[in-house]
Amino acid sequence: MNIMLSTMTTGWQVATTVLIVIGILGAMILEKRFVDRAKDNISSWIILASYLLLFFLFVLAVLGVLSIWGFDTATFLNQSITDLILVLKDNVNKLVSSGFVLFLAIAIYKISKLALRKVGTKPSPMQRRKKTIAKVTKSIIKYALGILGITVVLSIWDVNVTPILAGVGAIGLIIGLGAQKFINDLISGFFIIFEHHFDVGDKIEVKGFKGDVIDIGLKTTKIRNWRGEVKILSNGDITDITNFSMSESIAVVEFGIAYKEDIARTTQILNQELPKLRTTVEEIIEDPQVLGVIDLANSSVNMRVIAKTLNEKHYAVERILRQRIKEILDENKIEIPFPQVVVHGVK
């Protein structure tokens, strides 16, 4: 009889434990789906509340399972709370000091982050440069405050930080001897930033990959091309750079007219009409110019038009210029020839 009761009790305990575990797993799955679907439409405070609720349910489930299996939860909690109160009373000064240090470190980081957020946002000749320096400065401040804050907190709790610092220095020396590539990347990163090789937002080409610089760190640089592909390069590997953002770009358009057309008249008409584009196309910063004849081809007289544009905007401007040149030539009955074959019959 006792064996039967013991078996029934154990079965009830196992079944209840399994149900509690399944319930917690179900709550975790539902919470994850809720956050994934609604994270863009709800406040971050609601998401935080859902995390806290899930944590509270998890704690209750653990305590419930322990109680089911005969663990004296009440005594354990009372003893834990008593010990915690004693620890807090004995170390209240250290806790206050540690909290103040952490608060001060976080406050300094937040203030520096807010101060650096607006750096490089206003259009200016040094906008990209300022934005790059701001990103690097923010990264340095974050790591410096983290290391300093941890060191001060450890010293408050009577931990001798001198051996730790000495150990870190020794480990750093050992790592430095075996990680020359890493050190090389850091040094190259400093030179790239402070010698102004390129900035965040510049369009560069490195090892055949051309795109916009989206991030510069002390170790790596990230470049995104027009397809959205991001290439991450170690700064030590960036040895041959082409920076397309150092100066304005030039849009170049070549076209042909028939040999029978008047070149002087065509040039005059284009010089009158093309500068009007500057009022509607913001990327053009100087009036388009007709350079003249560049080639006497088989079936056409080829001419060239150029226009100075904003950096890397010449591709779009070239498309606009081609369309407008075609419209101007058609409006003025100027023939744009196409290859023709003349066959002479023999009688």
C-alpha positions in Angstrom: 0.0 0.0 0.0 2.8 2.4 0.9 4.6 1.5 -2.3 1.5 2.3 -4.3 1.0 5.6 -2.5 4.7 6.5 -3.1 4.4 5.6 -6.8 1.3 7.7 -7.2 2.9 10.7 -5.4 6.0 10.5 -7.6 3.9 10.3 -10.7 1.9 13.3 -9.6 5.1 15.2 -9.0 6.6 14.3 -12.4 3.4 15.1 -14.2 3.1 18.5 -12.5 6.7 19.3 -13.1 6.3 18.5 -16.8 3.2 20.6 -17.1 5.0 23.6 -15.4 8.0 23.2 -17.8 5.7 23.0 -20.8 3.8 26.1 -19.6 7.0 28.1 -19.2 8.3 27.0 -22.7 4.9 28.0 -24.2 5.1 31.4 -22.5 8.6 31.9 -23.8 7.5 31.0 -27.4 4.4 33.3 -27.2 6.5 36.2 -25.7 9.1 35.9 -28.5 6.4 35.8 -31.2 4.7 38.8 -29.6 7.9 40.8 -29.5 9.0 39.9 -33.0 5.7 40.9 -34.5 4.9 44.0 -32.5 8.4 45.4 -31.8 8.1 48.1 -34.5 4.6 49.2 -33.3 4.8 49.2 -29.5 6.8 51.0 -27.0 10.1 49.7 -25.7 8.6 49.9 -22.2 5.9 47.4 -23.1 8.6 45.0 -24.4 10.6 45.5 -21.1 7.4 44.7 -19.1 6.9 41.5 -21.1 10.5 40.5 -20.3 10.0 41.2 -16.6 6.7 39.3 -16.5 8.3 36.3 -18.2 11.1 36.4 -15.6 8.6 36.6 -12.8 6.7 33.6 -14.2 10.0 31.7 -14.5 10.9 32.3 -10.9 7.5 31.2 -9.7 7.8 28.1 -11.8 11.2 27.2 -10.3 9.9 27.8 -6.7 6.7 25.7 -7.5 8.8 22.8 -8.8 11.0 22.9 -5.7 7.9 22.9 -3.5 6.4 20.0 -5.3 9.5 17.9 -4.7 9.5 18.7 -1.0 12.0 21.6 -0.9 11.4 24.0 2.0 11.0 27.1 -0.2 9.7 29.4 2.6 12.7 28.7 4.9 15.1 29.1 2.0 13.6 32.5 1.0 13.5 33.8 4.6 17.1 32.8 5.1 18.2 34.3 1.8 16.4 37.6 2.5 17.9 37.8 6.0 21.4 37.1 4.7 20.9 39.7 1.9 19.8 42.4 4.5 22.8 41.7 6.6 25.1 42.0 3.6 23.5 45.3 2.6 23.8 46.7 6.1 27.5 45.7 6.3 28.4 47.1 2.8 26.0 50.0 2.4 28.8 52.4 1.9 30.5 50.3 -0.8 27.2 49.8 -2.6 26.5 53.5 -2.6 30.0 54.3 -3.8 29.8 51.6 -6.5 26.4 52.8 -7.6 27.7 56.4 -7.8 30.7 55.4 -9.9 28.6 53.4 -12.3 26.0 56.2 -12.5 28.8 58.8 -13.2 30.3 56.6 -15.9 27.0 56.1 -17.6 26.1 59.8 -17.3 29.4 60.8 -18.8 28.9 58.4 -21.7 25.4 59.6 -22.3 26.4 63.2 -22.2 29.3 62.6 -24.6 27.0 60.6 -26.9 24.5 63.5 -27.0 27.3 66.0 -27.6 28.7 64.0 -30.4 25.4 63.1 -32.0 25.1 66.5 -33.8 28.7 66.6 -34.9 28.9 66.3 -38.7 25.1 66.7 -39.2 25.2 70.2 -40.6 26.4 70.5 -44.3 29.9 71.9 -44.4 33.2 71.2 -46.2 34.4 69.2 -43.1 31.1 67.4 -42.5 32.4 63.9 -43.3 35.6 64.5 -41.4 33.7 65.6 -38.3 31.4 62.7 -38.5 34.3 60.2 -38.7 36.1 61.8 -35.7 32.9 61.7 -33.7 32.4 58.0 -34.3 35.9 57.1 -33.3 35.8 59.4 -30.2 32.5 57.9 -29.0 34.0 54.4 -29.3 37.2 55.4 -27.4 35.1 57.1 -24.6 32.9 54.0 -24.2 35.8 51.6 -23.8 37.8 53.9 -21.6 34.9 54.6 -19.2 34.1 50.8 -19.0 37.6 49.9 -18.1 38.0 52.8 -15.6 34.6 52.1 -14.0 35.3 48.4 -13.4 38.7 49.2 -12.0 37.3 51.8 -9.5 34.5 49.5 -8.4 36.9 46.6 -7.8 39.1 48.9 -5.7 36.0 50.1 -3.7 35.4 46.4 -2.8 38.9 46.1 -1.5 40.2 44.2 -4.5 43.9 44.9 -5.2 43.8 46.1 -8.8 47.6 46.6 -9.0 48.3 42.9 -9.8 45.3 42.9 -12.2 46.7 45.9 -14.1 50.2 44.3 -14.1 48.7 41.1 -15.4 46.8 42.9 -18.1 50.1 44.6 -19.1 52.0 41.3 -19.3 49.2 39.6 -21.2 49.0 42.6 -23.5 52.7 42.2 -24.2 52.4 38.5 -24.9 49.4 39.1 -27.2 51.2 41.9 -28.9 54.1 39.7 -29.8 51.8 37.1 -31.2 49.3 39.4 -32.8 51.3 41.7 -35.0 48.5 41.7 -37.6 46.1 43.1 -35.1 48.5 45.8 -34.0 49.2 46.6 -37.6 45.4 47.0 -38.2 45.2 49.4 -35.3 48.1 51.5 -36.4 46.8 51.6 -39.9 43.4 52.7 -38.6 45.0 55.6 -36.7 46.8 56.7 -39.9 43.6 56.4 -42.0 41.6 58.6 -39.6 44.1 61.2 -38.7 45.8 61.6 -42.1 42.4 61.9 -43.6 42.7 59.2 -46.2 38.9 58.9 -46.3 35.9 59.6 -44.1 32.5 58.1 -43.4 30.3 58.8 -46.5 33.2 59.0 -49.0 33.0 56.8 -52.1 36.2 54.8 -52.4 37.6 51.8 -54.3 39.8 49.2 -52.5 41.0 46.0 -54.3 38.3 46.3 -57.0 35.4 46.9 -54.6 33.8 50.3 -55.0 31.3 51.8 -52.6 30.4 54.2 -49.8 32.3 54.1 -46.5 29.6 53.4 -43.8 31.8 52.8 -40.8 35.5 53.3 -39.8 36.9 51.6 -36.8 40.4 51.3 -35.4 40.6 47.8 -36.8 38.2 47.5 -39.7 36.5 49.6 -42.3 33.0 48.8 -43.8 32.2 49.6 -47.4 28.8 49.2 -49.0 28.4 49.2 -52.8 25.3 50.2 -54.9 23.9 46.6 -54.7 23.8 46.8 -50.9 26.7 44.4 -50.4 29.0 45.3 -47.5 32.7 44.5 -47.5 34.6 44.5 -44.2 38.3 45.2 -44.7 41.0 45.1 -42.1 42.7 48.5 -42.0 46.1 46.9 -42.5 44.9 45.5 -45.8 43.9 48.9 -47.2 47.1 49.7 -49.0 45.8 51.0 -52.4 42.9 53.4 -52.2 41.0 55.4 -54.8 38.9 58.1 -53.2 36.3 59.5 -55.5 35.1 62.1 -52.9 38.1 64.4 -52.8 36.7 66.7 -55.5 33.7 67.3 -57.8 32.9 64.9 -60.7 32.7 65.6 -64.4 29.8 64.4 -66.5 30.9 63.6 -70.1 28.5 63.0 -73.0 29.5 62.3 -76.5 27.1 62.3 -79.5 27.2 62.6 -83.3 25.5 64.8 -85.8 25.3 64.4 -89.6 28.1 65.7 -91.8 25.6 68.0 -93.6 24.7 69.8 -90.3 26.2 73.2 -89.4 28.6 72.6 -86.4 28.6 76.3 -85.4 24.8 76.5 -85.3 24.6 73.2 -83.3 27.2 74.5 -80.8 25.3 77.8 -80.4 22.0 76.1 -79.8 23.4 73.7 -77.2 25.2 76.4 -75.4 21.9 78.4 -75.2 19.7 75.5 -74.0 21.9 73.2 -71.9 22.7 75.8 -69.1 19.0 75.9 -68.4 19.3 72.5 -66.8 21.2 73.9 -63.9 18.1 75.5 -62.6 16.2 72.2 -62.4 19.0 69.7 -61.8 20.6 70.4 -58.4 23.5 68.0 -59.0 24.9 70.3 -61.7 27.2 73.0 -60.1 28.5 74.6 -63.3 26.9 75.3 -66.7 27.3 72.5 -69.2 29.8 73.3 -72.0 30.1 72.1 -75.6 33.8 71.3 -76.1 33.5 70.9 -79.8 34.3 68.2 -82.3 36.3 65.3 -81.0 36.1 62.8 -83.9 35.2 62.6 -87.6 33.7 59.2 -87.7 32.5 57.2 -90.7 28.9 58.5 -90.7 28.9 61.3 -88.1 30.7 64.3 -86.7 31.1 63.4 -83.0 31.0 66.2 -80.4 31.4 66.3 -76.6 29.6 68.1 -73.8 30.8 68.2 -70.2 29.2 69.5 -66.9 30.7 69.7 -63.4 28.6 67.9 -60.9 28.5 67.1 -57.2 30.7 64.3 -56.2 29.7 61.0 -57.8 26.6 62.4 -59.3 27.9 62.5 -62.8 26.2 59.2 -63.8 22.7 60.6 -63.3 23.6 63.9 -64.9 25.0 62.1 -68.0 21.6 60.4 -68.4 19.8 63.7 -68.1 22.2 65.4 -70.6 21.8 62.7 -73.2 18.0 62.9 -73.0 18.0 66.7 -73.2 20.6 66.8 -76.1 18.4 64.4 -78.1 15.3 66.6 -77.4 17.2 69.8 -78.4 18.5 68.3 -81.6 15.1 67.0 -82.6 13.4 70.4 -81.9 15.9 72.1 -84.2 15.8 69.5 -86.9 19.4 68.6 -86.5 20.0 65.0 -87.7 21.5 62.4 -85.5 22.8 59.9 -88.0 22.8 56.1 -87.8 25.0 53.7 -89.7 23.8 53.2 -93.3 24.9 51.1 -96.1 24.5 52.4 -99.7 24.3 49.8 -102.4 25.0 50.8 -106.0 23.4 48.6 -108.6 25.3 47.8 -111.9 23.2 47.9 -115.0 
